[in-house]
Amino acid sequence: MVNANSLAQTADLPVVATEGQGEPIEKISVSYHQAYRGNVPDNELPQAIQLIDRELLQDLAISRFQDALDLSASIARQNNGGGLWDSFSLRGFPGNENMPSGYLINGFSAGRGFSGHRDVSNIAYVEILKGPGSALYGRSEPGGTINMVTRKPQFASEGYLKLSSGSFSQHRLEGDFTDAVTDQLAFRLSGAVQDYGSFRDKVTSDKQVLTPSLLWQIDADSSLLYEFEYLEQDQLFDRGLVVLNGDFNTVPRSRYLGEPADGPTEISALGHQLTYQKQLNAGWSFNSGMALRTSDLQGFSSDAELARARQSLFDDGSTLSRQRRYRDYQSEDVMLRFEFSGTANLLGITHQLLLGADGYDYQLFTQLQRYRGAKGSYALDIHQPQYCVATPGALAVLYENSEQQQAYGVYLQDQLELSAAWRLMLGLRFDQYQQEIHERLKDSLAKTSDQQLSPRIGLVYVLNPELSIYSSYSEGFLPLSGTDFYGDAFAPEQSQSAELGLKFQLAGFNGTLALFDAKKSNILTSDPINEGFSAPLGKARSQGLELDVQSMLTDSLQAILSYSYLDTRTVVDAVNLDWGIVVPAGSRLVNVPKHTFSATLTQQLQLADYPAKIGSRLRYSSARLGDSVQPSYQLPSFTLWSLFTSVELNQHWQLEAVLDNLFDRHYIQSSYSALWSVPGEPRSVRLSLRYDF
């Protein structure tokens, strides 16, 4: 992790080289301004920000975005859709359990749709912007916003190739190269190809990702950047293991309970992003862009039947009743953004201003087909599975939805320097959105339109450059995709959040301590009667404390710590007569631990005259609720240790090794129910050889 202040405005700064006849080369550094950040230094922002940098991802051999998020104690894993997408909660608030989680790439929304596992091969660093961001970003979760900043083209030639091989037949080739084409044109090409086996029987995953980019440095003050993303992912759908009567050893953690004959679910995604930046007079800048993202997911699965009355496993402890499903999900997301930022002096007060507008057109098609059959008609013996024996009947369409969301927003933020020490931030955003969902099977049309004002106010007291205290209050909202079992669209989520924090750079320790209190309404959860559908759970409240610290304990020993305490509970009773279930007020939210701790120690040293690095990582999670409507199903706490090392053999070659889950702990990563629980990976080793050029 890195100091947020050093990266608030720049990312892989491009350098422009101009050369005349017989003249020396002139180097011009050009800042790459991040969207929604303006010119406010991090220590003066009334918000907690945690950064995960590329070096740490490389040290830990992390290749998936979801794994990178484990480095933040504020984030917990959620339902991963049979292993097909990334899903998480931030500050205790999950999104829709049946959808991937939202995030930003370079300030543009990128989490909508079903675009597989996000790869980190082209990521420069990850910003975790905690607290609600609707006053700037619009339509966001109250827990915070995650923004991935990609690596930019450089005018100096550099690159690498990295070959990795690990336990369970996991192999990966990753590379990156950047160089100048002309004095004003530079490119970058990043990508990876991986062929992953798994500790899960029969389960494999293949992925290819390619992310080229092209930078045109028009002049010293303006640039145009195009970035492209291509992803293909094939993975066998896997709901995980079953847990009977609280016994997490009901079956071995390797036991696959689907059907290999279903074949892999195929995912493809394309992304285009065009950004224009212009440095104006008097310290003002203009930032604009357009993004287009498409995704496609198709495939079969055989899922454990969740309805208790239809599940034979509860009768004999061996026979798992299943459903066969086919998914066809497609999306297209078009986004535009325009933003001005700069400094103005009015009435003797310095104002850091940010003015912008954005909009999007999001289209989503979802079709789910299902064979359910009579109880036990499509089953598997969990103790002695014989695959490809039971034959499912014909699939029937469970639902088929066409959804379109359109929205635009305008926002203004002003950070006033009231005195040498006091800063006041005022922000306001106006959003207009409309949503239309056509439930084709029932031939019903649900239309929703609304206007929202999202205010934000923050106060910062800067005692000195090393210490500042802040407080903030924000309101936000988030439109929800999909319909319930009856074809009705969901009302948007509404949220309010208050926060008090301390930012410090003292005695070699840099960090943030934050206390927060947030409320969120209209939370969605799984519908236990009408499987495949979501239903509103009601209101929830999350109160907590977070501490993120990094320090150079010595000249060669670095420590990175992240801790969170989350008390996240429902606020009102949720009663659903169709379920026959009452979720009482004060119930905890699924997959959210009360205590989470992450620590990484990295020691640089000389190993037999070779520059080397060794380190250890600790991750702890307390017990969590495993099913939102079954409070008796609790996931046990776990503690994981990892070791890592790297050795620079010479200026080009580097050898790396990572040992994960050192003590081979049996744990559950996330859960949808006791019959859909995702086990964590056992002890594993990964070796890598890297060549830099």
N, C-alpha and C positions, 0 to 999 in steps of 0.2 A: 504494500500500500504506500501511497505517497501523500505529500502535503497537498491538500486541496487548493491552497492559495496559489501554488506554482502552476497548476493546470487549469485554473478557472477560465482562462481565455485562450489557451493554445493547445495544440495537439499535433505532434510530429511536425514541427514548424517547417514549412517549405522554404527553401533558399533559392533565390533567383540569381542566375549568373548571366551577365551581359559582357560580351567581348568585342571590342573594336579592333581594327587593323593595327597590330603591333602594340595594343594597349593591354595593361594588366586586367585580369578578371575582377569585376566588381561584385561583391556579395551583398545582397539585399535580403534581410530577414523580413518575412511577412507573417503577421499574426493570423491565426485561424480562429475567428470568434465563434464561441459556442452559442447556440440558440438559447434564448430566455435567460441569459446570465447578465447581460449589460456590462457595466464597468465597475461593479461593486466588488471590492476584495472579499475573499471568503471570511476573514475574521470580522467583517462588518455586516455580514448577512445574518438575519434573524432566523437561521435554519441550520439544522445539523446535516453535514455532508460527509459521507464516507467514500473514499476512493480506493479502488482495487487496481493496481497497475500491472502492466504486462510482465515485468520481471518476476513478480510473485507467482503469476499464473505459470510461467515457464519453470520456476523452481519446483512447483508442485505437480508438474506435468498435467495441468488441467487443459482439456480441449473443449469441454462443454460449458456453455454459459450457466446452466443450472448448477454445476459443480462449483463454479466460481462464486456463486451467491452464498454457498455454505460458509464462506469466509466472513460473512456478516452475521452477527448474532441477532440482528433485527429481523432476519428472514428465515422462514420455515417452509419446507417443501409441502406441496399439496398434491391432490390427485393428478397423476401424470398421463391419464388417458390411455392406459395400457402400454405405457412406455413410449408414447408417440410424440409428446410435446413437453415443454417446460411450464411448470406451474408452481406458484409460490405465494406466500402471504408476507406482507411487510408491516411491521408493528402490529401483528396479530390479525389483520384484516385480509381474508382471502377474497378472490373474485368469484366468478361463476365456477362451480366445481366441474362443470362439463365443458369448459372452454380453457384454452391456454391463457396464461397471464399476460397482461399488457406491459409494454416497455417502449422506450424510444431508442432510435439510432440517429445520432447527430441531431437530436431535437425533433425528429419526425416519428410519428407513431408507427410501430413495427410489430406489435404483438397481436394485432387483430388477424384473424384467419388461422389456418392450421398449417404452419410452415415448418414443422419438425423441430429438431433440436438445434438451437442456435450454436454455431461454432465460434470459437474465439480466435481463429487463425488471423483475422484482420483487425482485431480489437487493440487499440492503444491503451485504453483504460476504461473502467466502468465507474460511473458516478451513481451513488445511491443518495438521492435527494430526499431526505426524510421529511415527513409531514405532508399535508395536502398541497397539491400544486395547481389546483383548478384556477386560481387567480391568474396564473400565467399559462399553464399548459392546457387548461380546459379539460373537462371530462376525465378526471383521474381519481385514483383511490386515495382515501384519507391517510393511509399509512405512508405514502410517498410515491416517488417516481424514480424509475431506474433508466438511466441514459447511457448507452454504449457509444463511445467515441472511437471511430475507426482510424486506422493508420492512413496517413496521407502520402501522396507522391512526393519524392524528394528529388532535388537536382544533383545530388551526389550519389554515385553508384554504391549500392549495398544490397545484401541479401543473404539468405541461408536456405539450406535443405536439412530436414530433420527426419530421421527414420526411427520409429519406435516399435517395440514389440513387448508384449506383456502376458501375464497369466490369462488363462481361458482363451488362448488363441486370438489375442487382440493385437492388430497390426495397423500402423498408421504412417503415412508419408505426408509431411507438411512442408510448405515452402513459401518464400516471400522474396520478391526482387523489385527494386525501384531504381530509376535512372532518368536522366534527362534525354529528351528527344531532340529538342532545340534549346536555345537560350530561354524560351518562354513556355516550353511544353515539357511536362514530365509525366511519367506513368508509374503505376505500382500494380503488381500482380501477386495476390496472395491466394492460397488455396490448400486443400487437404483431400486426401483419399484415404478412407479407412475401411477395414474389413474386421469387424468385431465379432468374436464369439462371446460367450457369456457363461457365468457359473450356473445359469438357469438351463436346464436340459432343453435341447432343441432350439433355443432362442439365439438368433443371430441378428446382426444389424450391419448394413453397409451404407456408407455415406460418401458423397462427393460434393465438395463445395469449392466454388471459384469466385473470387471477388476482385476483378480488375478495376482500376480507377485512373482517371486522366485529369491532370491539372493544367489549365491555361492561365499563366500569369500575364494578364493583359497589359498591366503596367505595374509600377511600384505600389499603387493604391487599390488595385482591383484584380479579382481573380474569378475564374469559373471552374468549378470542380464537378466532374461526373463520376459517379460510383455505381457499379453494377454488381448484383449478387445472383448467384446460381446455386441451387441446392437440389440434390436428388438423394432421397433416403428410403431404404427398404428395410423394414423391420417386422419381425413376427410379433403380433399383438400378444401382450402378456399382462394379465391382471394380478399376477403374484400368487401368493399362497393362501390357504385357508387356516383359520384359527378356531378350534372348537373348545368351548368351555374355558377360555383363557389360556389354553396350552399352545404356546408359540412354537412348540416342536411337534405339532400334530402331524406334519409331514416334513421331510428334509427341505431346507431352504432352496435346494436345487430343483425341487419337483415342479414340473410344468404341467398345468392343468387345462390347457387349451388343446388345440388340434394342430399339429404340424402341417397337415394337409390343407389348412386354410391358406397357407402361403403368406408371404410378407405383405404387410400394408405398404402401399407405395405413396410417397409424398414427393411433390415437386414444388419449388417456389422460385420466383424471380423477383428481383428488386431493382429499381432504377431510382437514382437520386441525383438531382442537379441543383447545385448551390452557387449563387452569385454573391460575392462580397465586395463592398466598396468602402474604402476609408474616405470619409468626407472631411470638410474643413472643420477647424476648431474642435478636434477630438471626437467628432460624431462619426458613426459608421452605419452602413446599410447592409442588412443581411436578408436574403430572400432565397426561396428554393421551392422545388417541386419534387414529389416522390410518387412512384407508382409501384405497388406490390401486388402480386398475384400468388395464390397458393391452390394446391389441389391434393386431396387425400382420398384414397380409395382402398378398400380392402375388407376381408372377412375376419371374423373372430368367433371364438367359442367361449362365452363368459359364464361364470357360475351364476345360477339363478339366485337372486337375493330375497325374493318373497318367501317367507318362512313356510307358508302353507304349500308351496310348490317345491320345496327343497327336501329331497330324500336323505341328504346327509344328516339331517337332524333326527331321522328315524333309525338309521343303522350305523352311522358314524363312518361309512365307507363310500357310499354311492353319491357322487356329486351330480345333481341335476344341472344341466346347462342350457343356455340359449345359443343359437347361432345367429350372428348379425352380419350385415353388410353396410358399410359406411361410404357415403359419397359426399364429401364436403369441398366446396369451391368458394373462393373469395377473390375480390378485386378491391383495392383500396387506393384512392387517388387523393393526394394532399397538396396544399399550397400554403406558403407562409411568407409574410413580409414583416420586417422589423427594423426600427430605427433605435439606436442607443447612443447616448452621449451625455455631456455635462453642460449645465447651464447655471448661471448665477442670477437669481431673482431676489430682489428685496434684501440683498446682503446675505442670502443663504445659497449654498451650493447644492444643486439638485442633480442626482444621478438618475437620468430618465430612460425609460424603456417604453416604446410605443409599438404596437404590432397588431396584425390581423392574420387569421388563418382560417382554413376551411377544409372540409373533406367530403368525399362521396364514397361510401363503403357499401359494397354489395356482397351478400353471403347467401349461398345455397347449401342447405343441409338436407340430406335424405338418409334415413335409417330404416333398413329392412330387418325383419326378425322372424325366426322360427322359434316358437316357444313350446308347442306340443304338450302332451300330457305329462304329468309328474313322472320323472325318471325315464322318459322316452329317449332323451338324448343325454346320456350320462357317462361318467368315468369313475372308475375305482381309484380313489386318491392314494391308496396304499400299494396297489399293483396295477398301475395304469396300462391299458392296452389301447394305443391310439389307432385311429382310422377304422374302428370296429363299429361304433354306433353311427347310424345314418340319420341325419336330420331330414325333416320334411322341407317342403317348398317355403321359401321366404315370402313374407308379405310386408308391404310398406307400413311401418309404424307411424312415421311422419315424413312430410316433405315440405320444407319451408323455403320461400324466397324472401329475403329481407334486404331492404335498402335503408341506410342511414345517410342523411345529409345534414351538414351543420356548418356554421361559420361563427367566428368569434372575433372580438376586438378587445384589446387589453392595454392597460396603462399601469406602469409602476414608477414610483418616485421615491428615491431614498434621499432624505433631506439631512444635510450635515448641520444640525442645530447649533452645535458648538464643537470645540476641539474633541469632546468626548462623546457627545450624544448624537445618535443617528435614529431617524424616524422613517420607517418604510410604510408607504401606503400603496396598495394595489387594488385594482378593480378590473374585472373581466365580465363582458356581456356575451352570452351564447344564445344562438337561435338554432334549434335542431328539429328535425322531423324524422319519423321512423315509420316505415310501412312494411308489414309482414303478411305475406300471403301464405296461409296454411292450405296447401293444394289438396291434401287428402280430404279435409273437411270443407274445402272451398270457402274458407272464412278469411276475411281481410281485417287486420288490426292496424289502425292508424293512430299515431301519437305525434304531437308537436308541442313544443314548450319553449319558454324563454327562461334563462337563468342568469342571475347576477351573483358573481363569486367575489366577495371582498377579502382582503388580506391586510393586516396591520401588524407591524413589528417595531420593537424598540430595542436599540443596542446601546450599551454603555461601554465604551472602549477605555478601560483603565490605562492601558499602554499597548504598544504593538504586540505584546505577548499575552495579554489577558483581556477578554471581553465577556460581558454578560448580556444575554438577549432574552426577549420574550416575544411571543407572537400569537395571533389568533387568525384562523382561516375558515372559510366555508367552501364546500365543493359539491360536485354532483358527478354522476356517471350513468349515461344511458346503458341499458342492458339488452343484449341480444337474445333472440329466441322467444318462445312462448311456453306457457304451461300446458298441462295435459288437455286443457279445454280450448287451446288455440288463442288464449288471451296474452297480449304483450305485457311485459313487466314494467312497472313504473320505475323511473330512474332511482338510483341510490342517492341519498342526501347525506352530507357529513359536516361535522363541525369539529374543530381541533384547536386546542390551546397547548402552548409549549413554553418551557422555561429552560434555558441552557447556559452553559459556560464553555467558552473556547479558550484554550491555553497552549502556550509554548514556553514551558518552564523547566529549567534544569535539564534540558535535553529531552523532555517529554512533550509531545505534541498530541492534542486530542480534543475531544468534545464530550461533555457530560450533559445529558438532556433528560428532563422530566416532561411527560406529555399526558394529555387526557383527550381522547377522541371518541366521537360517537358516529355511528353509521346506521342508516335505516335501509329497509328493504333488501337485506342480505339474502342471497339465494343459496339453497342447499339441495341435496339430492331428494327426489321424491321416492320413498321406499316402496310405495304401492305401484306407481306408474313408472317403471324403470325406463331410463333413457331421458326422463324429463327432470326439470328443476322446479322448485317451488320456493316461495319466499319464507324465510325463517323469521323475519322481523327485524328488530333493532338490536344493536350490540354496542358495547362500550369497551374501549381498550385504554387502560392506564398503565404506565410503565416508566422504567428508567433504562437509559442506555449509556454505555461508556465505550468509547473507541479511542485507543491510545497507540501511538507508535514511538519508539525511542531507539537511539543508538546507545546501548548500555556501555559499550566501549567503542574504540575506534573500529572494531571489526565484528562486533556482536550487535545484531538488530533484534528488537522485540516488537511484535504487533499483537495487540489484544483487542478483543471485542466481546462485550458482555451485554445482555439484555435481561430485564425482568419485565414480563408481560402478564397483566391480569386482564384477560379478554373474556367477556361474558355477555350473554344475552341480557337485554334490559327488561323485556316484557315476556309474558307467557306466549308461546306459539302453539295454537290449537288448530289442528286440521282434522275434521271429521272423516275425510276420506282415508287419512292414514290410520285413524284410531289412536293417535299418539299425541301426547302433550309434552312439549319441551318447555320446562319451567324457566322463569326468569332466573338469572344467575348461572345458567349452564355455560360451560366452556365451549369454545369453538373448536372444530375438528382440526387436528394436526398442529395446533399451536402450543408449544411448550411454555411453561411459566419461566423457566431459567434456561438460557443458552449461553455458552461460553466457547470462544475460539481463541487460540493462541498459537503464534508461530515464532520460533527462535531460529535465527540464521547466523552462523559463524563463518567468517571468511578466514582462510588459513593457507599455509603452504603444505602440500602433501607430496613428500619425496621431490621437493623442488618444483612442483607444479602448483600453480594457483588453483585453489579449490574452495568449495563451499559445502558445509554440512548443516543440516537443520532438522528440527522436529516440529511437528504440528499436533495440537490437541484440540479435539472438538467434543463438547459435552452438550447433551440435550436432556432435559428432565422429562417426566412422563407426560403424555398427551392423550387427548380424547381421540379415539380411532373411528368413531361413527357419530355423525351429528345428531342422530335420533336414537342412539343406543348408548346412554351414558355409562353403562356397565363395561363397555369395551374400551379399555385403556391400554395405550402402547407404553411399554416400559421405557425407562430412561436408558441412555447409553453413553459410553465414553470411548472415543476412538483415538488411537495414536498412529501417527505416520512419521516416517523418517525419509529424508531426501539428501542427495549429495550430487555434486557436479565437479568435474575436473577438467581444466583447460590443458589439453595435451600439447597444443601449440597455438599460434595465432589464428588458425583456421578450424581446428578440430576440438570438439568438446564432448565428453562422455557424461551422461546423466543417469541417475537411478532413483526410483521412488518405491518405497515399501509402505503400502496402505493397510490400515486395520491390523496393525502389528500384532495384537493379541487375539486376533480372529474372533471378534465379538459378533454374536448373533443379534441383529437389531432390525427394526422396521423403519424404513425411510419415510413412508407415508401410507395412509390408509383411506379407503373409501367406505369399507365395512369390514367385518371380521372375515368375510369370504373374498374380499379384494384387498389384500394387504401386501405391499411391495417390500420385500426383504432387501437389506443392504448387502453390498458385495463382501465376501469373505476376504481373508488375507490375500493380498495380490502384490505382484512385483511388476514394475515397468522399467525397461532399459531403453535409452535413447542415445543415438549418435548424431551429432549436429556438425554441419560444415558451414562456416561463415565465409562469404566471399565479397 
